[in-house]
């Protein structure tokens, strides 16, 4: 029995690069708790360790994923049932899977089988991350409970397109009978509202809220290296002044 509903409104993706100080279960959990405290309806979290840490902090719905780079496999968001089982055991309420039409793991489950196993063996809802309308329709037909535009712009078929995929979103809302979620490329409240106006039941926002690494890099790429004193220079100056006054 599945005892969870698809979150509506704002969902915050709390993730960080693996080489970032933010990539720490305690920090990710703090992000998630802050998001929920400020009114988000749910969070999207990567890896069992991070999901477990977040579960201790919130009771709101967690969309769980586990990004896996597997040999000879193009898809990477929760590609196998064993990955889904691990994040479900860690506390995820909804399992998000890569539902693009790219090749799946050798010897693994096809999408329909994977979704059916998640439903029957784990008792979890499934969020299908897609890139095209063809993949969206196939995911809905395979039994996905909700379909999202997550991978629009991130596959070979859509690499020349930039998220958010509002046209794809509108087409999905028109053609699918399951709830549609907008994810990817949302960089402001106005864009999130537009997604809801187009018929999305929820909008997932990641980097624009939690992506400190991405944001600082973007600022620096446009601003360039500033001339003048650095933080170290300032510290040295203060030390020198203190020595003089003593």
C-alpha positions in Angstrom: 0.0 0.0 0.0 1.3 3.4 -1.0 0.8 6.1 1.7 2.1 9.2 0.0 0.9 11.8 -2.4 2.8 13.8 -5.0 3.9 17.1 -3.4 2.4 20.2 -5.1 3.8 23.7 -5.4 7.5 24.2 -4.6 9.9 21.2 -4.2 13.5 22.1 -3.4 16.3 19.9 -4.7 19.0 19.9 -2.0 22.2 18.6 -3.6 25.9 19.7 -3.9 28.9 18.7 -6.0 30.9 15.8 -4.4 34.0 18.0 -4.0 32.0 20.8 -2.2 32.0 21.3 1.6 28.2 21.3 1.2 28.3 17.7 0.2 27.9 16.5 3.8 24.8 14.8 5.1 24.5 17.3 8.0 24.6 20.2 5.6 22.2 18.7 3.1 19.8 17.9 6.0 20.0 21.5 7.2 19.1 22.8 3.7 16.2 20.4 3.5 14.8 21.4 6.9 15.2 25.0 6.1 13.3 24.6 2.8 10.4 22.8 4.6 10.3 25.3 7.4 10.0 28.1 4.8 7.1 26.4 3.1 8.4 24.0 0.5 6.1 21.0 0.1 8.9 18.5 -0.4 12.6 18.0 -1.2 14.6 16.0 -3.7 17.7 14.3 -2.3 20.5 12.2 -3.8 22.2 9.2 -2.2 21.0 6.9 0.6 23.3 8.7 3.1 21.8 12.1 2.4 18.3 10.8 2.3 18.7 9.1 5.7 20.1 12.3 7.2 17.2 14.4 5.8 14.6 11.8 7.0 15.8 12.5 10.6 15.1 16.2 10.2 11.7 16.3 8.3 8.5 14.4 7.9 7.6 16.1 4.6 7.8 14.0 1.4 11.3 13.1 0.1 11.8 12.4 -3.6 14.8 10.1 -3.5 17.4 9.5 -6.3 20.7 7.8 -6.6 22.9 8.9 -9.4 24.9 6.0 -10.7 27.4 6.0 -13.5 27.3 2.4 -14.8 29.5 1.0 -17.6 27.8 1.0 -21.0 24.7 2.7 -19.6 23.6 6.2 -20.5 21.0 6.6 -17.9 22.2 7.5 -14.4 19.3 8.5 -12.1 18.3 5.4 -10.1 18.9 3.1 -13.0 18.3 -0.2 -11.2 15.8 -1.7 -8.7 18.6 -2.3 -6.2 19.3 1.5 -6.3 15.6 2.2 -5.7 15.5 -0.3 -2.8 18.5 1.4 -1.1 17.0 4.8 -1.2 13.6 3.6 -0.2 15.2 1.9 2.8 16.9 5.2 3.7 13.6 7.0 3.9 12.5 8.2 0.5 8.8 8.4 -0.1 8.9 8.8 -3.9 11.5 7.2 -6.1 12.7 9.2 -9.1 14.1 7.3 -12.1 15.6 8.1 -15.4 12.9 7.4 -17.9 14.5 8.6 -21.0 14.6 6.2 -24.0 18.3 5.7 -23.7 19.9 2.3 -23.1 19.3 0.9 -19.7 21.8 -1.2 -17.6 22.8 -4.5 -19.2 20.9 -7.3 -17.6 18.7 -4.8 -15.7 15.0 -4.2 -15.6 13.2 -2.4 -18.4 11.3 0.7 -17.3 7.9 -1.0 -16.9 9.3 -3.8 -14.8 11.3 -1.3 -12.7 8.2 0.8 -12.0 6.1 -2.3 -11.2 8.7 -3.5 -8.7 9.0 -0.2 -7.0 5.2 -0.2 -6.6 4.7 -3.8 -5.5 7.9 -4.5 -3.5 8.7 -1.1 -2.0 5.3 0.5 -1.9 6.6 3.8 -3.3 5.4 6.2 -5.9 7.5 6.7 -9.0 8.6 10.0 -10.6 9.8 9.6 -14.1 12.5 12.0 -15.3 12.3 12.6 -19.0 13.7 14.7 -21.9 11.1 14.4 -24.7 7.4 14.0 -25.2 8.0 10.4 -26.5 9.8 9.5 -23.3 7.0 11.2 -21.2 4.2 9.2 -22.9 6.2 5.9 -22.6 6.8 6.6 -18.9 3.2 7.2 -18.2 2.2 4.1 -20.1 4.8 2.2 -18.1 3.0 3.2 -14.9 4.8 6.2 -13.6 2.8 8.2 -11.0 4.2 11.6 -12.2 6.4 12.7 -15.0 8.9 15.5 -14.9 10.9 17.6 -17.4 14.1 17.0 -15.5 16.4 15.8 -18.3 15.3 18.2 -21.0 18.5 19.7 -22.3 20.7 17.1 -20.7 20.6 14.3 -23.2 22.0 13.9 -26.7 18.6 14.3 -28.2 18.0 17.6 -26.4 21.5 18.9 -25.9 20.9 21.9 -28.2 17.9 23.0 -26.1 18.1 25.0 -22.9 15.9 24.2 -19.9 13.4 25.0 -18.6 11.4 23.1 -21.2 8.2 25.1 -21.1 7.1 23.8 -24.5 7.7 20.2 -23.5 5.9 20.9 -20.2 2.8 22.3 -22.0 2.7 19.3 -24.3 3.0 16.9 -21.4 0.2 18.6 -19.5 -2.0 18.3 -22.6 -1.2 14.7 -23.5 -0.6 12.9 -20.2 -3.2 11.8 -17.6 -0.7 11.8 -14.7 0.5 14.8 -12.8 3.3 16.7 -14.5 6.2 18.3 -12.7 8.6 21.0 -14.0 12.2 20.5 -13.1 15.4 22.0 -14.6 16.5 25.5 -15.4 14.2 27.3 -13.0 16.1 30.4 -12.0 13.5 32.6 -10.4 10.1 32.8 -8.8 8.6 34.2 -12.0 9.7 31.2 -14.0 8.3 28.8 -11.3 4.9 30.6 -11.4 4.9 30.3 -15.2 5.4 26.5 -14.9 2.4 26.3 -12.6 0.4 28.5 -14.9 1.2 26.1 -17.7 -0.3 23.2 -15.7 2.5 21.8 -13.7 1.4 20.5 -10.3 4.8 21.2 -8.8 8.1 22.9 -9.6 11.5 21.5 -8.5 14.1 24.2 -7.9 17.7 23.3 -7.2 20.7 25.5 -8.0 18.8 28.7 -7.7 18.0 28.0 -4.1 20.7 25.6 -2.8 23.5 25.8 -5.4 26.0 28.0 -3.7 28.9 26.5 -5.7 27.2 27.1 -9.0 26.1 30.6 -8.1 29.5 31.8 -6.9 31.1 30.3 -10.0 28.7 32.1 -12.2 29.3 35.4 -10.5 33.0 35.0 -10.7 32.9 34.1 -14.4 31.3 37.4 -15.2 33.0 39.6 -12.7 36.5 38.3 -13.3 39.3 38.4 -10.7 39.1 41.6 -8.7 42.1 43.8 -8.4 43.3 45.0 -5.1 43.7 43.3 -1.7 42.7 39.8 -1.0 41.2 38.4 2.3 44.7 37.4 3.3 46.0 40.9 2.6 43.3 42.4 4.8 44.2 40.0 7.6 47.8 40.9 7.3 47.0 44.6 7.4 44.9 44.2 10.5 47.6 42.2 12.2 50.2 44.9 11.4 47.9 47.6 12.8 47.4 45.6 16.0 51.2 45.2 16.4 51.7 48.9 16.1 49.1 49.9 18.6 50.4 47.5 21.1 
